[in-house]
Amino acid sequence: MRIFRGFGGGRQIREFDSADASVVGVTTSGHVVVISIEPGGLVGRHPAGAEQLFLVVSGSGWVTGPDGRRVALGAGEAAVWSAGEEHESGSAEGMTALVVEAEQLDI
């Protein structure tokens, strides 16, 4: 058994005018990553490459969809975007999210 108490490090997200956000891959057989957004950080607006589940596992923040309206999310809450849908996420206090991308999500 391996225990993880945080996902420090990882690759800094520099695309889409992002700031203070990093990503750590967790599998090679699918596209699943953990995104850490530091206080005041964001993952800039961009289209979803496939259907995308964004599940907040700790902290809190916000997400947007095509209309750009911010919707608050906390731990245990999620957003799902369709392929090609413009979106953005950020946090004033810090947030960690599990992100799953697939051609089709069964949720």
C-alpha positions in Angstrom: 0.0 0.0 0.0 1.1 3.5 -0.8 -0.2 6.6 0.9 -0.3 10.0 -0.7 -0.8 13.1 1.5 -0.8 15.7 -1.2 0.4 15.9 -4.8 3.3 18.4 -4.6 5.5 19.1 -7.6 4.4 18.1 -11.0 4.5 20.1 -14.2 3.6 23.7 -14.1 0.7 24.6 -16.3 1.9 27.4 -18.5 -0.7 27.2 -21.4 -3.7 29.4 -21.7 -2.2 32.2 -19.6 -2.4 30.0 -16.5 -0.7 31.0 -13.2 0.3 29.1 -10.1 -1.2 25.8 -11.2 0.5 22.4 -11.7 -0.6 18.9 -13.0 0.5 15.4 -12.0 -0.4 12.4 -14.2 -1.7 9.4 -12.3 -2.0 6.7 -15.1 -0.8 6.0 -18.6 -3.8 3.8 -19.6 -6.2 6.8 -19.7 -6.1 10.5 -19.3 -6.5 11.1 -15.5 -4.6 13.9 -13.8 -4.6 15.8 -10.5 -4.6 19.5 -10.8 -3.4 21.7 -8.0 -4.4 25.4 -8.1 -2.6 27.5 -5.5 -4.3 30.4 -3.8 -5.1 33.1 -6.4 -4.2 30.6 -9.2 -6.1 29.6 -12.3 -6.2 27.3 -15.3 -6.9 29.7 -18.1 -9.9 29.5 -20.5 -9.5 26.8 -23.2 -11.7 24.2 -25.0 -12.1 20.7 -23.5 -10.1 18.2 -25.6 -12.7 15.5 -24.8 -15.6 15.1 -22.3 -14.0 16.2 -19.0 -14.9 15.6 -15.4 -13.4 18.1 -12.9 -13.9 16.7 -9.3 -12.7 18.9 -6.4 -11.0 16.7 -3.8 -9.9 19.4 -1.5 -10.2 23.2 -1.0 -12.6 25.3 -3.0 -12.8 27.4 -6.0 -14.8 28.2 -9.1 -15.3 27.0 -12.7 -16.8 28.6 -15.8 -18.5 27.2 -18.9 -19.2 28.8 -22.3 -21.0 31.8 -20.7 -18.0 32.7 -18.5 -20.1 32.8 -15.4 -18.3 31.6 -12.3 -19.8 28.7 -10.3 -18.4 27.9 -6.9 -17.3 24.3 -6.2 -16.0 22.7 -3.0 -14.6 19.3 -2.1 -16.8 16.5 -3.4 -18.4 18.6 -6.1 -17.7 18.4 -9.8 -18.2 20.0 -13.2 -18.5 18.1 -16.5 -17.7 19.8 -19.8 -18.4 18.4 -23.3 -15.7 18.1 -25.9 -14.9 21.5 -27.3 -16.7 23.4 -24.5 -14.8 26.5 -23.4 -14.0 26.5 -19.7 -11.7 27.9 -16.9 -11.1 27.2 -13.3 -9.5 29.0 -10.4 -9.3 29.5 -6.7 -8.9 32.3 -4.2 -8.0 29.9 -1.3 -6.4 26.9 -3.2 -8.0 23.8 -4.7 -7.0 20.3 -5.8 -9.1 18.5 -8.4 -9.1 15.1 -10.1 -9.6 15.5 -13.8 -10.8 12.6 -16.1 -10.9 13.1 -19.9 -12.5 10.5 -22.2 -14.4 10.2 -25.5 -17.4 9.4 -23.4 -18.0 9.6 -19.6 -20.5 7.2 -18.1 -21.9 9.7 -15.5 
